[in-house]
């Protein structure tokens, strides 16, 4: 895996869930960002078609981010 690329570590159907998970990662020193947040908010009925709100991290942080989210029940 290319550690310099961003990867999707989790997908969420609601903005609040996405922000909670993002805050958890940031509080633990993992840089991250949300992708497709606004399109899913604007066109909520099409959320499944867009793949939900994606939480992205750097490839080098993927394993740590996934484990942290899993431990906290966010995924």
PDB file of N, CA, C and O in Angstrom:
ATOM      1  N   UNK A   1       0.843  -1.183   0.000  1.00  0.00           N
ATOM      2  CA  UNK A   1       0.000   0.000   0.000  1.00  0.00           C
ATOM      3  C   UNK A   1       0.888   1.245   0.000  1.00  0.00           C
ATOM      4  O   UNK A   1       1.927   1.298   0.657  1.00  0.00           O
ATOM      5  N   UNK A   2       0.450   2.215  -0.741  1.00  0.00           N
ATOM      6  CA  UNK A   2       1.163   3.491  -0.810  1.00  0.00           C
ATOM      7  C   UNK A   2       0.819   4.306   0.431  1.00  0.00           C
ATOM      8  O   UNK A   2      -0.324   4.735   0.585  1.00  0.00           O
ATOM      9  N   UNK A   3       1.775   4.524   1.308  1.00  0.00           N
ATOM     10  CA  UNK A   3       1.515   5.225   2.569  1.00  0.00           C
ATOM     11  C   UNK A   3       1.338   6.725   2.396  1.00  0.00           C
ATOM     12  O   UNK A   3       0.908   7.408   3.326  1.00  0.00           O
ATOM     13  N   UNK A   4       1.666   7.247   1.213  1.00  0.00           N
ATOM     14  CA  UNK A   4       1.536   8.684   0.959  1.00  0.00           C
ATOM     15  C   UNK A   4       0.184   9.054   0.352  1.00  0.00           C
ATOM     16  O   UNK A   4      -0.064  10.229   0.080  1.00  0.00           O
ATOM     17  N   UNK A   5      -0.680   8.089   0.138  1.00  0.00           N
ATOM     18  CA  UNK A   5      -1.994   8.344  -0.451  1.00  0.00           C
ATOM     19  C   UNK A   5      -3.054   8.305   0.638  1.00  0.00           C
ATOM     20  O   UNK A   5      -2.866   7.701   1.694  1.00  0.00           O
ATOM     21  N   UNK A   6      -4.157   8.955   0.359  1.00  0.00           N
ATOM     22  CA  UNK A   6      -5.263   8.896   1.316  1.00  0.00           C
ATOM     23  C   UNK A   6      -6.133   7.684   1.009  1.00  0.00           C
ATOM     24  O   UNK A   6      -6.288   7.278  -0.143  1.00  0.00           O
ATOM     25  N   UNK A   7      -6.692   7.122   2.066  1.00  0.00           N
ATOM     26  CA  UNK A   7      -7.570   5.962   1.937  1.00  0.00           C
ATOM     27  C   UNK A   7      -8.829   6.203   2.766  1.00  0.00           C
ATOM     28  O   UNK A   7      -8.811   6.953   3.742  1.00  0.00           O
ATOM     29  N   UNK A   8      -9.906   5.566   2.367  1.00  0.00           N
ATOM     30  CA  UNK A   8     -11.162   5.642   3.121  1.00  0.00           C
ATOM     31  C   UNK A   8     -11.104   4.573   4.206  1.00  0.00           C
ATOM     32  O   UNK A   8     -10.963   3.385   3.917  1.00  0.00           O
ATOM     33  N   UNK A   9     -11.214   5.010   5.456  1.00  0.00           N
ATOM     34  CA  UNK A   9     -11.160   4.070   6.570  1.00  0.00           C
ATOM     35  C   UNK A   9     -12.552   3.707   7.074  1.00  0.00           C
ATOM     36  O   UNK A   9     -12.728   2.659   7.695  1.00  0.00           O
ATOM     37  N   UNK A  10     -13.541   4.558   6.815  1.00  0.00           N
ATOM     38  CA  UNK A  10     -14.911   4.277   7.241  1.00  0.00           C
ATOM     39  C   UNK A  10     -15.888   5.123   6.429  1.00  0.00           C
ATOM     40  O   UNK A  10     -15.524   6.160   5.874  1.00  0.00           O
ATOM     41  N   UNK A  11     -17.132   4.660   6.374  1.00  0.00           N
ATOM     42  CA  UNK A  11     -18.210   5.383   5.692  1.00  0.00           C
ATOM     43  C   UNK A  11     -19.367   5.535   6.663  1.00  0.00           C
ATOM     44  O   UNK A  11     -19.643   4.639   7.460  1.00  0.00           O
ATOM     45  N   UNK A  12     -20.040   6.672   6.590  1.00  0.00           N
ATOM     46  CA  UNK A  12     -21.135   6.967   7.506  1.00  0.00           C
ATOM     47  C   UNK A  12     -22.334   7.489   6.736  1.00  0.00           C
ATOM     48  O   UNK A  12     -22.194   8.150   5.707  1.00  0.00           O
ATOM     49  N   UNK A  13     -23.509   7.182   7.251  1.00  0.00           N
ATOM     50  CA  UNK A  13     -24.726   7.673   6.608  1.00  0.00           C
ATOM     51  C   UNK A  13     -25.183   8.992   7.214  1.00  0.00           C
ATOM     52  O   UNK A  13     -25.975   9.711   6.604  1.00  0.00           O
ATOM     53  N   UNK A  14     -24.693   9.320   8.412  1.00  0.00           N
ATOM     54  CA  UNK A  14     -25.092  10.593   9.021  1.00  0.00           C
ATOM     55  C   UNK A  14     -23.869  11.457   9.314  1.00  0.00           C
ATOM     56  O   UNK A  14     -22.783  10.964   9.620  1.00  0.00           O
ATOM     57  N   UNK A  15     -24.088  12.743   9.208  1.00  0.00           N
ATOM     58  CA  UNK A  15     -23.030  13.713   9.438  1.00  0.00           C
ATOM     59  C   UNK A  15     -22.554  13.668  10.891  1.00  0.00           C
ATOM     60  O   UNK A  15     -21.358  13.800  11.151  1.00  0.00           O
ATOM     61  N   UNK A  16     -23.463  13.485  11.826  1.00  0.00           N
ATOM     62  CA  UNK A  16     -23.074  13.470  13.240  1.00  0.00           C
ATOM     63  C   UNK A  16     -22.162  12.284  13.556  1.00  0.00           C
ATOM     64  O   UNK A  16     -21.186  12.439  14.290  1.00  0.00           O
ATOM     65  N   UNK A  17     -22.463  11.115  13.016  1.00  0.00           N
ATOM     66  CA  UNK A  17     -21.595   9.944  13.225  1.00  0.00           C
ATOM     67  C   UNK A  17     -20.210  10.184  12.646  1.00  0.00           C
ATOM     68  O   UNK A  17     -19.199   9.826  13.250  1.00  0.00           O
ATOM     69  N   UNK A  18     -20.179  10.793  11.473  1.00  0.00           N
ATOM     70  CA  UNK A  18     -18.902  11.065  10.813  1.00  0.00           C
ATOM     71  C   UNK A  18     -18.049  12.031  11.644  1.00  0.00           C
ATOM     72  O   UNK A  18     -16.844  11.831  11.794  1.00  0.00           O
ATOM     73  N   UNK A  19     -18.680  13.074  12.180  1.00  0.00           N
ATOM     74  CA  UNK A  19     -17.937  14.046  12.983  1.00  0.00           C
ATOM     75  C   UNK A  19     -17.440  13.451  14.305  1.00  0.00           C
ATOM     76  O   UNK A  19     -16.361  13.808  14.777  1.00  0.00           O
ATOM     77  N   UNK A  20     -18.214  12.556  14.896  1.00  0.00           N
ATOM     78  CA  UNK A  20     -17.763  11.904  16.129  1.00  0.00           C
ATOM     79  C   UNK A  20     -16.525  11.061  15.855  1.00  0.00           C
ATOM     80  O   UNK A  20     -15.550  11.121  16.604  1.00  0.00           O
ATOM     81  N   UNK A  21     -16.564  10.274  14.781  1.00  0.00           N
ATOM     82  CA  UNK A  21     -15.418   9.443  14.426  1.00  0.00           C
ATOM     83  C   UNK A  21     -14.204  10.295  14.063  1.00  0.00           C
ATOM     84  O   UNK A  21     -13.080   9.975  14.452  1.00  0.00           O
ATOM     85  N   UNK A  22     -14.427  11.366  13.329  1.00  0.00           N
ATOM     86  CA  UNK A  22     -13.342  12.277  12.951  1.00  0.00           C
ATOM     87  C   UNK A  22     -12.707  12.885  14.196  1.00  0.00           C
ATOM     88  O   UNK A  22     -11.482  12.972  14.291  1.00  0.00           O
ATOM     89  N   UNK A  23     -13.533  13.302  15.147  1.00  0.00           N
ATOM     90  CA  UNK A  23     -13.019  13.871  16.392  1.00  0.00           C
ATOM     91  C   UNK A  23     -12.213  12.873  17.191  1.00  0.00           C
ATOM     92  O   UNK A  23     -11.210  13.235  17.805  1.00  0.00           O
ATOM     93  N   UNK A  24     -12.640  11.613  17.193  1.00  0.00           N
ATOM     94  CA  UNK A  24     -11.906  10.568  17.894  1.00  0.00           C
ATOM     95  C   UNK A  24     -10.511  10.392  17.306  1.00  0.00           C
ATOM     96  O   UNK A  24      -9.523  10.315  18.036  1.00  0.00           O
ATOM     97  N   UNK A  25     -10.443  10.331  15.986  1.00  0.00           N
ATOM     98  CA  UNK A  25      -9.133  10.166  15.342  1.00  0.00           C
ATOM     99  C   UNK A  25      -8.241  11.373  15.604  1.00  0.00           C
ATOM    100  O   UNK A  25      -7.068  11.215  15.941  1.00  0.00           O
ATOM    101  N   UNK A  26      -8.780  12.566  15.453  1.00  0.00           N
ATOM    102  CA  UNK A  26      -7.988  13.780  15.672  1.00  0.00           C
ATOM    103  C   UNK A  26      -7.516  13.885  17.114  1.00  0.00           C
ATOM    104  O   UNK A  26      -6.399  14.337  17.365  1.00  0.00           O
ATOM    105  N   UNK A  27      -8.341  13.479  18.059  1.00  0.00           N
ATOM    106  CA  UNK A  27      -7.961  13.522  19.475  1.00  0.00           C
ATOM    107  C   UNK A  27      -6.819  12.554  19.777  1.00  0.00           C
ATOM    108  O   UNK A  27      -6.106  12.702  20.770  1.00  0.00           O
ATOM    109  N   UNK A  28      -6.661  11.567  18.909  1.00  0.00           N
ATOM    110  CA  UNK A  28      -5.591  10.592  19.083  1.00  0.00           C
ATOM    111  C   UNK A  28      -4.432  10.825  18.119  1.00  0.00           C
ATOM    112  O   UNK A  28      -3.614   9.932  17.894  1.00  0.00           O
ATOM    113  N   UNK A  29      -4.366  12.021  17.557  1.00  0.00           N
ATOM    114  CA  UNK A  29      -3.226  12.419  16.731  1.00  0.00           C
ATOM    115  C   UNK A  29      -3.221  11.894  15.315  1.00  0.00           C
ATOM    116  O   UNK A  29      -2.176  11.897  14.664  1.00  0.00           O
ATOM    117  N   UNK A  30      -4.360  11.442  14.817  1.00  0.00           N
ATOM    118  CA  UNK A  30      -4.435  10.939  13.443  1.00  0.00           C
ATOM    119  C   UNK A  30      -5.104  11.997  12.573  1.00  0.00           C
ATOM    120  O   UNK A  30      -6.269  12.336  12.779  1.00  0.00           O
ATOM    121  N   UNK A  31      -4.359  12.512  11.605  1.00  0.00           N
ATOM    122  CA  UNK A  31      -4.907  13.501  10.676  1.00  0.00           C
ATOM    123  C   UNK A  31      -5.935  12.825   9.775  1.00  0.00           C
ATOM    124  O   UNK A  31      -5.711  11.719   9.283  1.00  0.00           O
ATOM    125  N   UNK A  32      -7.060  13.497   9.567  1.00  0.00           N
ATOM    126  CA  UNK A  32      -8.117  12.918   8.749  1.00  0.00           C
ATOM    127  C   UNK A  32      -8.987  14.031   8.183  1.00  0.00           C
ATOM    128  O   UNK A  32      -8.886  15.191   8.584  1.00  0.00           O
ATOM    129  N   UNK A  33      -9.848  13.647   7.236  1.00  0.00           N
ATOM    130  CA  UNK A  33     -10.806  14.594   6.685  1.00  0.00           C
ATOM    131  C   UNK A  33     -12.022  13.823   6.189  1.00  0.00           C
ATOM    132  O   UNK A  33     -11.963  12.614   5.964  1.00  0.00           O
ATOM    133  N   UNK A  34     -13.124  14.548   6.024  1.00  0.00           N
ATOM    134  CA  UNK A  34     -14.357  13.964   5.519  1.00  0.00           C
ATOM    135  C   UNK A  34     -14.485  14.281   4.033  1.00  0.00           C
ATOM    136  O   UNK A  34     -14.200  15.393   3.590  1.00  0.00           O
ATOM    137  N   UNK A  35     -14.917  13.286   3.282  1.00  0.00           N
ATOM    138  CA  UNK A  35     -15.114  13.444   1.844  1.00  0.00           C
ATOM    139  C   UNK A  35     -16.589  13.214   1.526  1.00  0.00           C
ATOM    140  O   UNK A  35     -17.230  12.357   2.134  1.00  0.00           O
ATOM    141  N   UNK A  36     -17.116  13.962   0.594  1.00  0.00           N
ATOM    142  CA  UNK A  36     -18.518  13.868   0.156  1.00  0.00           C
ATOM    143  C   UNK A  36     -19.505  14.252   1.252  1.00  0.00           C
ATOM    144  O   UNK A  36     -20.668  13.850   1.216  1.00  0.00           O
ATOM    145  N   UNK A  37     -19.047  15.014   2.207  1.00  0.00           N
ATOM    146  CA  UNK A  37     -19.898  15.438   3.319  1.00  0.00           C
ATOM    147  C   UNK A  37     -21.047  16.319   2.831  1.00  0.00           C
ATOM    148  O   UNK A  37     -22.202  16.095   3.194  1.00  0.00           O
ATOM    149  N   UNK A  38     -20.735  17.300   2.025  1.00  0.00           N
ATOM    150  CA  UNK A  38     -21.749  18.270   1.630  1.00  0.00           C
ATOM    151  C   UNK A  38     -22.707  17.726   0.576  1.00  0.00           C
ATOM    152  O   UNK A  38     -23.891  18.063   0.583  1.00  0.00           O
ATOM    153  N   UNK A  39     -22.210  16.894  -0.325  1.00  0.00           N
ATOM    154  CA  UNK A  39     -23.115  16.329  -1.331  1.00  0.00           C
ATOM    155  C   UNK A  39     -24.114  15.394  -0.668  1.00  0.00           C
ATOM    156  O   UNK A  39     -25.274  15.334  -1.074  1.00  0.00           O
ATOM    157  N   UNK A  40     -23.669  14.665   0.349  1.00  0.00           N
ATOM    158  CA  UNK A  40     -24.579  13.779   1.064  1.00  0.00           C
ATOM    159  C   UNK A  40     -25.553  14.554   1.937  1.00  0.00           C
ATOM    160  O   UNK A  40     -26.679  14.110   2.164  1.00  0.00           O
ATOM    161  N   UNK A  41     -25.128  15.696   2.419  1.00  0.00           N
ATOM    162  CA  UNK A  41     -26.015  16.539   3.223  1.00  0.00           C
ATOM    163  C   UNK A  41     -27.063  17.195   2.319  1.00  0.00           C
ATOM    164  O   UNK A  41     -28.239  17.267   2.676  1.00  0.00           O
ATOM    165  N   UNK A  42     -26.642  17.661   1.174  1.00  0.00           N
ATOM    166  CA  UNK A  42     -27.532  18.348   0.250  1.00  0.00           C
ATOM    167  C   UNK A  42     -28.534  17.392  -0.394  1.00  0.00           C
ATOM    168  O   UNK A  42     -29.711  17.721  -0.546  1.00  0.00           O
ATOM    169  N   UNK A  43     -28.056  16.213  -0.767  1.00  0.00           N
ATOM    170  CA  UNK A  43     -28.903  15.227  -1.439  1.00  0.00           C
ATOM    171  C   UNK A  43     -29.015  13.971  -0.576  1.00  0.00           C
ATOM    172  O   UNK A  43     -28.644  12.879  -1.009  1.00  0.00           O
ATOM    173  N   UNK A  44     -29.524  14.127   0.634  1.00  0.00           N
ATOM    174  CA  UNK A  44     -29.568  13.038   1.615  1.00  0.00           C
ATOM    175  C   UNK A  44     -30.295  11.796   1.097  1.00  0.00           C
ATOM    176  O   UNK A  44     -29.935  10.675   1.456  1.00  0.00           O
ATOM    177  N   UNK A  45     -31.288  11.981   0.278  1.00  0.00           N
ATOM    178  CA  UNK A  45     -32.034  10.836  -0.239  1.00  0.00           C
ATOM    179  C   UNK A  45     -31.150   9.938  -1.112  1.00  0.00           C
ATOM    180  O   UNK A  45     -31.419   8.744  -1.249  1.00  0.00           O
ATOM    181  N   UNK A  46     -30.105  10.510  -1.695  1.00  0.00           N
ATOM    182  CA  UNK A  46     -29.200   9.749  -2.563  1.00  0.00           C
ATOM    183  C   UNK A  46     -27.937   9.289  -1.834  1.00  0.00           C
ATOM    184  O   UNK A  46     -26.992   8.823  -2.472  1.00  0.00           O
ATOM    185  N   UNK A  47     -27.910   9.415  -0.514  1.00  0.00           N
ATOM    186  CA  UNK A  47     -26.740   9.061   0.275  1.00  0.00           C
ATOM    187  C   UNK A  47     -26.165   7.697  -0.097  1.00  0.00           C
ATOM    188  O   UNK A  47     -24.955   7.595  -0.302  1.00  0.00           O
ATOM    189  N   UNK A  48     -26.981   6.641  -0.194  1.00  0.00           N
ATOM    190  CA  UNK A  48     -26.414   5.339  -0.558  1.00  0.00           C
ATOM    191  C   UNK A  48     -25.756   5.330  -1.938  1.00  0.00           C
ATOM    192  O   UNK A  48     -24.765   4.631  -2.147  1.00  0.00           O
ATOM    193  N   UNK A  49     -26.291   6.088  -2.864  1.00  0.00           N
ATOM    194  CA  UNK A  49     -25.722   6.130  -4.212  1.00  0.00           C
ATOM    195  C   UNK A  49     -24.340   6.781  -4.222  1.00  0.00           C
ATOM    196  O   UNK A  49     -23.481   6.410  -5.022  1.00  0.00           O
ATOM    197  N   UNK A  50     -24.130   7.744  -3.337  1.00  0.00           N
ATOM    198  CA  UNK A  50     -22.838   8.426  -3.263  1.00  0.00           C
ATOM    199  C   UNK A  50     -21.849   7.676  -2.381  1.00  0.00           C
ATOM    200  O   UNK A  50     -20.672   8.036  -2.337  1.00  0.00           O
ATOM    201  N   UNK A  51     -22.297   6.648  -1.684  1.00  0.00           N
ATOM    202  CA  UNK A  51     -21.400   5.878  -0.828  1.00  0.00           C
ATOM    203  C   UNK A  51     -21.250   6.435   0.565  1.00  0.00           C
ATOM    204  O   UNK A  51     -20.341   6.037   1.294  1.00  0.00           O
ATOM    205  N   UNK A  52     -22.115   7.341   0.950  1.00  0.00           N
ATOM    206  CA  UNK A  52     -22.062   7.907   2.290  1.00  0.00           C
ATOM    207  C   UNK A  52     -20.950   8.926   2.452  1.00  0.00           C
ATOM    208  O   UNK A  52     -20.261   9.285   1.497  1.00  0.00           O
ATOM    209  N   UNK A  53     -20.794   9.380   3.680  1.00  0.00           N
ATOM    210  CA  UNK A  53     -19.726  10.328   4.026  1.00  0.00           C
ATOM    211  C   UNK A  53     -18.501   9.495   4.343  1.00  0.00           C
ATOM    212  O   UNK A  53     -18.551   8.606   5.193  1.00  0.00           O
ATOM    213  N   UNK A  54     -17.414   9.775   3.671  1.00  0.00           N
ATOM    214  CA  UNK A  54     -16.202   8.975   3.798  1.00  0.00           C
ATOM    215  C   UNK A  54     -15.200   9.649   4.741  1.00  0.00           C
ATOM    216  O   UNK A  54     -14.920  10.841   4.613  1.00  0.00           O
ATOM    217  N   UNK A  55     -14.667   8.879   5.682  1.00  0.00           N
ATOM    218  CA  UNK A  55     -13.632   9.345   6.590  1.00  0.00           C
ATOM    219  C   UNK A  55     -12.308   8.861   6.033  1.00  0.00           C
ATOM    220  O   UNK A  55     -12.072   7.657   5.931  1.00  0.00           O
ATOM    221  N   UNK A  56     -11.445   9.799   5.674  1.00  0.00           N
ATOM    222  CA  UNK A  56     -10.188   9.474   5.000  1.00  0.00           C
ATOM    223  C   UNK A  56      -8.987   9.771   5.886  1.00  0.00           C
ATOM    224  O   UNK A  56      -8.974  10.741   6.644  1.00  0.00           O
ATOM    225  N   UNK A  57      -7.980   8.911   5.770  1.00  0.00           N
ATOM    226  CA  UNK A  57      -6.713   9.085   6.483  1.00  0.00           C
ATOM    227  C   UNK A  57      -5.582   8.777   5.508  1.00  0.00           C
ATOM    228  O   UNK A  57      -5.815   8.269   4.412  1.00  0.00           O
ATOM    229  N   UNK A  58      -4.370   9.086   5.915  1.00  0.00           N
ATOM    230  CA  UNK A  58      -3.201   8.710   5.126  1.00  0.00           C
ATOM    231  C   UNK A  58      -3.014   7.199   5.227  1.00  0.00           C
ATOM    232  O   UNK A  58      -3.351   6.597   6.246  1.00  0.00           O
ATOM    233  N   UNK A  59      -2.481   6.592   4.181  1.00  0.00           N
ATOM    234  CA  UNK A  59      -2.279   5.152   4.162  1.00  0.00           C
ATOM    235  C   UNK A  59      -1.482   4.648   5.348  1.00  0.00           C
ATOM    236  O   UNK A  59      -1.752   3.564   5.865  1.00  0.00           O
ATOM    237  N   UNK A  60      -0.502   5.426   5.782  1.00  0.00           N
ATOM    238  CA  UNK A  60       0.342   5.017   6.909  1.00  0.00           C
ATOM    239  C   UNK A  60      -0.434   4.957   8.220  1.00  0.00           C
ATOM    240  O   UNK A  60      -0.016   4.274   9.155  1.00  0.00           O
ATOM    241  N   UNK A  61      -1.552   5.662   8.297  1.00  0.00           N
ATOM    242  CA  UNK A  61      -2.366   5.705   9.513  1.00  0.00           C
ATOM    243  C   UNK A  61      -3.587   4.792   9.461  1.00  0.00           C
ATOM    244  O   UNK A  61      -4.348   4.724  10.426  1.00  0.00           O
ATOM    245  N   UNK A  62      -3.782   4.092   8.349  1.00  0.00           N
ATOM    246  CA  UNK A  62      -5.013   3.326   8.162  1.00  0.00           C
ATOM    247  C   UNK A  62      -5.232   2.271   9.243  1.00  0.00           C
ATOM    248  O   UNK A  62      -6.323   2.190   9.807  1.00  0.00           O
ATOM    249  N   UNK A  63      -4.239   1.481   9.533  1.00  0.00           N
ATOM    250  CA  UNK A  63      -4.410   0.403  10.511  1.00  0.00           C
ATOM    251  C   UNK A  63      -4.728   0.956  11.902  1.00  0.00           C
ATOM    252  O   UNK A  63      -5.627   0.457  12.580  1.00  0.00           O
ATOM    253  N   UNK A  64      -3.998   1.973  12.320  1.00  0.00           N
ATOM    254  CA  UNK A  64      -4.234   2.570  13.638  1.00  0.00           C
ATOM    255  C   UNK A  64      -5.623   3.198  13.701  1.00  0.00           C
ATOM    256  O   UNK A  64      -6.324   3.056  14.703  1.00  0.00           O
ATOM    257  N   UNK A  65      -6.023   3.891  12.636  1.00  0.00           N
ATOM    258  CA  UNK A  65      -7.337   4.531  12.603  1.00  0.00           C
ATOM    259  C   UNK A  65      -8.444   3.488  12.644  1.00  0.00           C
ATOM    260  O   UNK A  65      -9.411   3.635  13.391  1.00  0.00           O
ATOM    261  N   UNK A  66      -8.308   2.447  11.853  1.00  0.00           N
ATOM    262  CA  UNK A  66      -9.318   1.393  11.819  1.00  0.00           C
ATOM    263  C   UNK A  66      -9.466   0.739  13.191  1.00  0.00           C
ATOM    264  O   UNK A  66     -10.581   0.546  13.676  1.00  0.00           O
ATOM    265  N   UNK A  67      -8.338   0.400  13.812  1.00  0.00           N
ATOM    266  CA  UNK A  67      -8.380  -0.242  15.123  1.00  0.00           C
ATOM    267  C   UNK A  67      -9.009   0.665  16.176  1.00  0.00           C
ATOM    268  O   UNK A  67      -9.781   0.199  17.014  1.00  0.00           O
ATOM    269  N   UNK A  68      -8.689   1.937  16.139  1.00  0.00           N
ATOM    270  CA  UNK A  68      -9.246   2.893  17.096  1.00  0.00           C
ATOM    271  C   UNK A  68     -10.756   3.022  16.910  1.00  0.00           C
ATOM    272  O   UNK A  68     -11.501   3.023  17.890  1.00  0.00           O
ATOM    273  N   UNK A  69     -11.206   3.131  15.680  1.00  0.00           N
ATOM    274  CA  UNK A  69     -12.645   3.226  15.405  1.00  0.00           C
ATOM    275  C   UNK A  69     -13.369   1.948  15.818  1.00  0.00           C
ATOM    276  O   UNK A  69     -14.467   1.996  16.374  1.00  0.00           O
ATOM    277  N   UNK A  70     -12.750   0.816  15.544  1.00  0.00           N
ATOM    278  CA  UNK A  70     -13.366  -0.467  15.891  1.00  0.00           C
ATOM    279  C   UNK A  70     -13.463  -0.634  17.426  1.00  0.00           C
ATOM    280  O   UNK A  70     -14.485  -1.087  17.941  1.00  0.00           O
ATOM    281  N   UNK A  71     -12.408  -0.269  18.133  1.00  0.00           N
ATOM    282  CA  UNK A  71     -12.398  -0.365  19.604  1.00  0.00           C
ATOM    283  C   UNK A  71     -13.496   0.486  20.237  1.00  0.00           C
ATOM    284  O   UNK A  71     -14.055   0.123  21.271  1.00  0.00           O
ATOM    285  N   UNK A  72     -13.797   1.609  19.612  1.00  0.00           N
ATOM    286  CA  UNK A  72     -14.792   2.531  20.151  1.00  0.00           C
ATOM    287  C   UNK A  72     -16.195   2.308  19.584  1.00  0.00           C
ATOM    288  O   UNK A  72     -17.119   3.061  19.893  1.00  0.00           O
ATOM    289  N   UNK A  73     -16.351   1.285  18.764  1.00  0.00           N
ATOM    290  CA  UNK A  73     -17.666   0.951  18.241  1.00  0.00           C
ATOM    291  C   UNK A  73     -18.171   1.876  17.154  1.00  0.00           C
ATOM    292  O   UNK A  73     -19.370   1.910  16.878  1.00  0.00           O
ATOM    293  N   UNK A  74     -17.272   2.630  16.531  1.00  0.00           N
ATOM    294  CA  UNK A  74     -17.695   3.551  15.469  1.00  0.00           C
ATOM    295  C   UNK A  74     -17.839   2.863  14.120  1.00  0.00           C
ATOM    296  O   UNK A  74     -18.461   3.406  13.208  1.00  0.00           O
ATOM    297  N   UNK A  75     -17.263   1.660  13.989  1.00  0.00           N
ATOM    298  CA  UNK A  75     -17.432   0.885  12.747  1.00  0.00           C
ATOM    299  C   UNK A  75     -17.708  -0.559  13.090  1.00  0.00           C
ATOM    300  O   UNK A  75     -17.882  -1.384  12.194  1.00  0.00           O
TER     301      UNK A  75
END
